[in-house]
Amino acid sequence: MTPLDPLFDALIERITDAVAAKLRDSGKPARQPDRLLSLDEAAAMLGMDVKALRRRAPRLPFAKKVGHRTWGFRLSGLQRWMVEP
């Protein structure tokens, strides 16, 4: 134990309390972490054929290339895109 440990512990406690108070007072619900959907999951949500979605993936703003021929699709981006006019 070093002489600074009690100071660090007090600092951590104050930061934790401040963050908890900020979250409590924000009035906004906590954001869910974004999820990366597979090609099959995204195609099912969009009602599209998997091959058609794979062809369109490079032009979609919520698509992310995660491998040589593998695409991932951000759930939040896909949901926003489905609602936009």
Backbone torsions as a table, in degrees:
resi	resn	phi	psi	omega
1	MET	NA	132.5	179.7
2	THR	-100.9	164.7	179.1
3	PRO	-64.3	-19.3	-178.0
4	LEU	-88.8	-11.1	-178.0
5	ASP	-56.2	-45.4	178.3
6	PRO	-61.8	-35.2	178.1
7	LEU	-66.7	-43.8	177.7
8	PHE	-62.9	-41.8	179.3
9	ASP	-62.1	-42.1	178.9
10	ALA	-66.0	-39.6	178.9
11	LEU	-64.8	-43.6	178.2
12	ILE	-61.6	-42.4	179.5
13	GLU	-63.5	-41.9	179.1
14	ARG	-66.0	-41.1	178.8
15	ILE	-65.0	-44.5	179.0
16	THR	-59.5	-44.6	178.5
17	ASP	-63.8	-40.5	-179.6
18	ALA	-66.0	-42.3	179.0
19	VAL	-66.0	-43.0	179.0
20	ALA	-61.8	-41.7	178.9
21	ALA	-65.3	-40.2	179.9
22	LYS	-64.2	-43.4	178.4
23	LEU	-65.9	-39.6	-179.1
24	ARG	-67.2	-38.5	-175.5
25	ASP	-86.0	-10.0	-175.1
26	SER	-69.7	-27.7	179.9
27	GLY	75.9	-6.4	179.6
28	LYS	-94.4	143.5	174.7
29	PRO	-68.3	150.6	179.4
30	ALA	-64.5	138.7	179.4
31	ARG	-73.4	138.4	174.5
32	GLN	-79.8	143.7	177.5
33	PRO	-64.8	142.1	-179.6
34	ASP	-70.9	149.8	-177.0
35	ARG	-121.6	143.0	176.6
36	LEU	-95.9	119.4	-179.6
37	LEU	-88.3	150.9	174.4
38	SER	-77.4	170.1	177.9
39	LEU	-59.3	-43.6	-180.0
40	ASP	-63.8	-43.8	-179.8
41	GLU	-63.9	-44.5	-179.4
42	ALA	-65.8	-41.2	179.1
43	ALA	-62.2	-40.7	178.8
44	ALA	-64.5	-42.0	179.3
45	MET	-63.9	-37.3	-177.6
46	LEU	-87.3	-9.9	-177.7
47	GLY	68.6	34.4	-178.1
48	MET	-113.6	160.4	172.1
49	ASP	-72.5	143.0	-178.1
50	VAL	-60.2	-42.2	-179.7
51	LYS	-64.1	-39.9	179.4
52	ALA	-65.5	-41.1	179.0
53	LEU	-66.6	-38.7	178.3
54	ARG	-61.4	-40.1	178.3
55	ARG	-66.3	-36.8	-177.1
56	ARG	-85.4	-15.1	-173.6
57	ALA	-51.4	-43.3	-178.5
58	PRO	-61.5	-20.4	-178.3
59	ARG	-100.1	-0.6	-178.5
60	LEU	-93.1	132.8	-175.3
61	PRO	-68.9	-19.8	-177.3
62	PHE	-100.2	3.9	-179.1
63	ALA	-91.5	143.4	-179.4
64	LYS	-136.6	126.8	178.1
65	LYS	-76.1	122.3	-176.9
66	VAL	-114.4	0.2	178.9
67	GLY	-164.9	-173.7	-178.1
68	HIS	-56.4	-50.5	178.0
69	ARG	-127.0	23.2	-174.8
70	THR	-112.1	133.5	179.2
71	TRP	-119.3	146.0	171.7
72	GLY	-119.7	153.7	-176.8
73	PHE	-130.4	121.5	-179.7
74	ARG	-67.6	126.1	-178.1
75	LEU	-60.3	-46.4	-177.5
76	SER	-63.9	-40.1	178.9
77	GLY	-67.1	-40.8	178.4
78	LEU	-63.7	-42.7	179.6
79	GLN	-63.6	-43.5	177.8
80	ARG	-63.1	-41.9	-179.0
81	TRP	-63.8	-35.9	179.4
82	MET	-68.2	-29.0	-177.0
83	VAL	-87.3	-27.2	-177.1
84	GLU	-63.3	144.2	179.9
85	PRO	-72.1	NA	NA
